[in-house]
Amino acid sequence: QVQLVESGGGLVQAGGSLRLSCAASGRAFSRYPMGWFRQAPGKEREFVAAISWSGDNTYAADSVKGRFTISRDNAKNTVYLQMNSLKPEDTAVYYCAAVPKTYYDGSNYYTREYEYDTWGQGTQVTVSS
């Protein structure tokens, strides 16, 4: 029974930075892998990044690699998304979500989108050009 609340969104100029936070409730938070997704107007929801329960394993979509970093502080029950070098195409509502487990394909860890079952309300990120 995890509840998630995102914050940190806002308006920023292209090239700028924002850090999103996702505050989670629940004593078992540290056992949940977490992910960030985004959805722009008129477009389908898009995976951004995910992190294992320990924080040791992360992966990100190609569109944000090298610019966005996902992290977590289990002592604070919080997951972060540090977004640097923002582009107008990053404009979207950003959601954090919890998923029961991660998988390993022999090389990389990953999550399965359909298994995410707890979602936050979203926070708006707008990048001006």
N, C-alpha and C positions, 0 to 999 in steps of 0.2 A: 504494500500500500504506500507507494511513493507519490508524493505531490511535488510538482516542479513549477518554479516561477522564474522566468527570464527577466533580465534587466540589462541596461547599458546601451541600448540602441539609441539612435539619434541621427542627426544630420551632420555630414562631414564632407569636406571637399575631396575630390579625387586626389589620391596620393597620401591621404591622411590615415589615421588609425583609430580603432575603437576596440574596447575589450568588453565582450558580453559575459554576463554571469548567469548561472542557473543554480538557484538555491533549491535544495531538495530536503524534504522532510522524510522521516522514517529511519528507524534504527538500523535497517539493513542496507542503507544507501551505499556503503562502501563495497558491497558485493555485486552491484549492478554495473555492467558496462553501460556507457552513455554515448549518445550521438547528438550531433547538431545537423539540422536540416534547414533549408530555406525555400521559400515560395514567393516568386514574383507575380505581380498581377497578370492574369491570363495564362500562366504557365503552371506546369505540374510541379509538385514538391520535389526537391533535389537534395540528395545527400551531400553533406559538406565534410564531416569528419566524425571519427569515433574514437573511443578510448576504453581500454580494459578496466576492470574493477580496481586494479592496483595502480593504474596509471603508467605501467611499464610499456604497454603496447598501444600505439596509435597509428591511424592511417587517415588519409585525407583524399578528397577528390582531386583529380588532376587540375581542375580549374582553379584551385586555391593552394596547391602545393607551393611551398616557398614563401607564401604570403600569410597564411592562417596557421595558427598553432592551437591545438586543443590540449587542455591540461585539467587536472582536478586536485582538489585539496579535501581529502576525506575527513580530516579533522574539522573542517568548516562546512562539510556537506555541500560543497560547491564545485561545479564544473565551469570552466572558462573557455572562451574562444577569443584568442588574441588575433585581431585582424589588422594587418599592415598593408601598405600600398594599395589601398582600396580603389576600386574602379567603379564607374557608373553601373556596370553590369552586375555588381554585387548587391545592388539595391533589391531588397526583399524583406519579407517577414521571416525572422530567424526563430526556429523552435529547437528546444532541447528535448530529448526523449530518452527513456530507459528501455533496455533490452535485456532479456534473461541471460544471454550468453554470447561468447565470441566463438569463432571457428578458426581452424588452421588448415590451409591448403598445402602444407609442406614447405611453404616459403613465407607466406604472409598471413597475418590474422585479419579477420573480417567479421562483420555482422550481417544478418539477414534482415532486410528492411521490414518484411511482413511480420517479424517477431517483435518489433517495437510496440509496446502496449501501454505506455504511459507517456503523455505529452504535456508540455507546458502550454501557456496561452500565446506565446510568441512575443517578440519585440521587434519593432520596425527599425530597419537600417536603410538610410537614404544617402546615396553618394552623388553629389552634384559634380557636373563637369565644368 
